[in-house]
């Protein structure tokens, strides 16, 4: 079985450099991850949101209580962090990639990682991926 080796090559967020945001005010940052094979230029794009506890309380009417930090929320592609940072995002996504692998194809990878990231090609059916979704 051939395998892909998903590697985070870059993380960006509009208006945020990824430094920790420690505040009692609600925070949500939307991140874009460029993920590809080591040594290759091609990447696939994935997105996720990272929020703090104040955001969860204000927007979901729930108290996240004593859940760990960081932790994935049931709201798809949302990471809870007390002080959101790129380091939290990278560590959390890499942990999931390592735990859920190996992966034979990008659609398989995207499907297994759907709880923590949205794939830019999600739902797209074209010849390389026909029948794999």
Order of alpha helices (4+ residues) and beta strands (2+ residues): beta-beta-beta-alpha-beta-beta-alpha-alpha-beta
